[in-house]
Amino acid sequence: MNNTEIVTFFDRLAANWNDCPDEYDRREEIVSLAGFTSGGIVADIGCGRGVMFAHLLKTEPEELIAVDISAEMIKHAKGFFPDPRITYLHADLLKAELPMLDAAIIYNAYPHFLHKQAFVEKLVRHIKKDGFLVIAHGICKEEINGVHDGECVSRISVPLEPAEQEAAKFEPFFTPELLIDNADFYMLKLLRK
């Protein structure tokens, strides 16, 4: 599987993508639980149309780096959020030029990173020691996996495993600080060693 199929899928859907306004409070909760601090450099990986930007900007980062493989998603995000604190990167994360990060979040996009080991290795190089990574979904694992089990989407995604098993993929470089895997939502906060 190459990225062309993933790019085509998300480019085609970008204009009408559902930004899940009903998950607003859940996103607020996720950012609060994560404990982002002001003045840091934060990456929103797989940012889509910027659904997390309003929440993350409230934490007053020095810079918010918005990374997405879909040019159309980035185009829409730029239109919705012309904030000068946001640096937009239309790039494959694994090839992206990133600074050292205080934190990174991937919201509702983690299953589309098909090569988990390469994903981990990239973030190990770019998240500062004592920084953190958040992987989160505004709905439960079972719902996410249900959305991704169709013929088309299953080709461009990997099912979520229980939080403990996903967190284990990041060892020995990250330590789990918070694992939530319940009927409401899914969240991992992993500290960079």
N, C-alpha and C positions, 0 to 999 in steps of 0.2 A: 504494500500500500504506500503510495506516495502522497504528498500533500496536495496535489492538484485536485483530487476529489473533495478533500475537505474545504479547500479554498472555493471551489465552484459551488458547493453546497451552501456555504455561509454568504458568499457574495450574492447568490440568487435570492436568499431570504432576508437580506439586511434591511431593505426598505420597509418591510412589513413585520419585522421581528417583534415578538411579544416581549416587552420589557418587564412583564409581571408586576404591575403596580400594586397588586394585592400582597406582594412580598416585601413592601417597603419597610414595615415594622420589623420583619425578620432580618432584613439587611442591616437595619439600625442595631439590632441585637447582636448580630455577628460582629460588626465593627466594634461595638462596645466590649463584647467578650474578648476580642482579640487584643485590645489594649494598645492600639496604635498611639504613639506619642507625637507631639508636635515637633516640627523642625527636621523630620527625617526624610529620607529618599525612599519612596514606596513604589513598587511596581504592581500594576493591575494587569495580570497576565490573562490573555484571552478576554480582553476588556469588552469586546462586542461594541455595542452602541453607547457604552458608558454608564450602564445601570448602577455601578458602584461609585461613580465619581462624586455625586452629591454627598454621599455618606463619608467617603474617604477625605474629601476636602474639608469637611467639618473638623477633622482632626488636625488641620493646619500643617500639612507636610510642607517641607521646603520645595519638593518636586514630586509630582505624581507622573510616573512613566507608564503610559498606556500602550500595551503591546497587543497586537492582533495580526493574525495571518491573512485576514480578509480585508482587502482594500476598501470594499464597500462598507464594512462595519466601521472602519476607521473614519471614512468620509462622513458617515452619519454622526459618529461621536464628536468629531470636530465641529459639525454644525450645531449640535446641541450644547456643547461645552467649549466655548472659546477661551476658557480660563488660562491666563499666562503661566500658571503653575504646572500645567499639564504639558508634557512632552509626548508627542505621538510617534509611535514606531510601527509602521506597517512592515512586519517581519515574522518569519518563523522564529519562535523563541530560541530554538536550539542554535540558530545562526545569528541572533541579534547581538549587537554591541550594547552591552549594559554597563553602567557604573556599578560600584559596590552599593548594595541595597541595605537599608535598615530593616526592611520588611517587604514581603510580597504576598499578594492574595490572588487566588484563582477562584472565581465565583461562577458556578454553573458551567464550567468549561473543562474541568479536569479529565472527564472521560474521553475527551477528544485528543488528549496527548497519548498517542498510541505506544510510544517508546518510553516507558516509565523510567528505566535505568538512565537513559540519556537526559531525561527531564531532571532527575535527581542530580546527576553530575553537573548539569548547567547551573542549577540553583546553588549547589555547594560552592561553586566558583564565584558566585555573585552576591550571596547573602552574607553579610558580615557576621563574624562570630558574635554570639549573643543576640543576633537579629532573629527574625522568625518568618515562617511561612504559614499562611492560612489557606486551607482548601475547604471550600464550603459550598453548600447547595441550600436553597431556600425551601426545599421540600425533602422528604425522606428518601433514603437510598432505594427503596423498593419502587417508588414513583419514578425516580430518575432512570433506573434500569428498565422500567416499563416503557418509558418514552423512547429509550434507545434500542429497543429490541426489534423494531421494524427492519425490513430487509435493507433499505437504503441507509438508515442511520447506524445500524449495527456494523456496517462496513467502515464507518468512520469514528467509532467509539469503542471503549472497553468498559464493561460493567464495573460499577463500584463494588468493592469488597467491604466487609465490615471494617469499621474505623481502625481497629487494632491491626488488622492485616494490611491496610493501606499504609498506616504509620510505619509498619515494619519495613516497608520498601525504602524508607529514608534513613534507616540505620546503616552505619554507625555515625552518620554525620548530623542527624537531627534527633532530638529527644522530644517525645510527645509531652506537651504541657496540658492540653485540653482535647478530649475526644468526645464528641457528641454524635450519637448514631441512634436516633429515636424516631418515633412516628411523626414528628414535626419537621425536623431538619437534620442536616449532616454537616459536621464541622470538625476539622483537625487544626490544632495550632501546634506547630512543630518548632522547637527552638534549635537554632544552629549552634553546634558545639564548637 
